[in-house]
Amino acid sequence: MEPLLLEVAINGGRGKHPNAAVPVGTDEIVADASACLDAGAQIVHHHTDDSILAARHGATAYLEAWRQIRRTHPDAILYPTMGSGGPHTTIAERYAHVEELADAGELSLAIIDPGSVNLAPLDDSGVPLPIDFVYQNTYADVAYMSDACVRRDLAAHVSIFEPGFLATMLAWRRAGRFPFAKVQLYFGGPELCFGLPPTVKALDAYLEMLEGSELPWMVGVIGGDCAATVAAEAVSRGGHVRVGLEDYFGPRRPGNLELVGEIVEMAKKLGRRLATPGEAAGMLQAQRPAQPPAGT
């Protein structure tokens, strides 16, 4: 079995309410990411102060954090987020920071979200808040993102919120128009009404779709607790795991380091070792970032 890949999504679009452990600002992001990398994670995903609704995300805040993280963790695999589509923006605008980070030699993995999904927290009655928000990625958007990655020989984190997302990705890949992918299987936790539940049967459905692709797959639970649901099943079956405060919902108020530590201990108990940063880069065909000049 391949060594385990462990990703931590440290903040997402969240502020410090209700969990003060969410890192906000460059200094906190650098410290939190570095601690998680020291603990065994090889992949860090984070957001900056840009809203996911922003038409244009900036590359500068990512570069500032990443260059500091890589002073002590030169092989860390780091990748950004992107904003939602809609009539207020275009995919070229939304993807500009990803392309800028790649062209600067600083991007380990691109990000591709091959579909659209309704996302909203639940109100006090247990139904989604009645907001006008769709996380939108059209087929034209998918073509733009995949072609941008193929041109640059970039591997990508590919978000799978619904089975249709995976069917779309596989269609592009069969046509030879999709990059090498880390397939991120997102399950819906109790805080969000989307996707498949974090169960063995739901995982089986995704793995049936992936059969023969030979792509690395990773589980995550948005609005729930990955460690308490599908993480052990993934570790036992050759998959990989994502945790972090972007995704976590539950009665506790953990920090990212605690969530990473739970998977590290789980892997030890199940007899699967963690990948080294170098192994992780090879498994994901991740780009090696440009190394800063000495003393910077």
Buried (B, 14 or more C-beta within 10 A) or exposed (E): EEBBBBBBBBBBEBEEEEBEBBBBEBEBBBEBBBBBBEBBBBBBBBBBEBEBEBBEBBBEBBBEBBBBBBEEBEBBBBBBBBBBBBEEBBBEBBBBBBBBBBEBEBBBBBBBBBBBBBBBEBEEEEEBEEEEBBBBBEEEBBBBBBBBBBEBEBBBBBBBBBBEBBEBBBBBBEEEBBBBBBBBBBBBBBBBBBBBBBEEEBBEBBBEBBEEBEBBBBBBBBBBBBBEBBBBBBBEBEBBBBBBBBBBBBEEEBBBBBBBBBBBEBBEEEEBEBBEBEBBBEBBBBBEBEEEEEEE
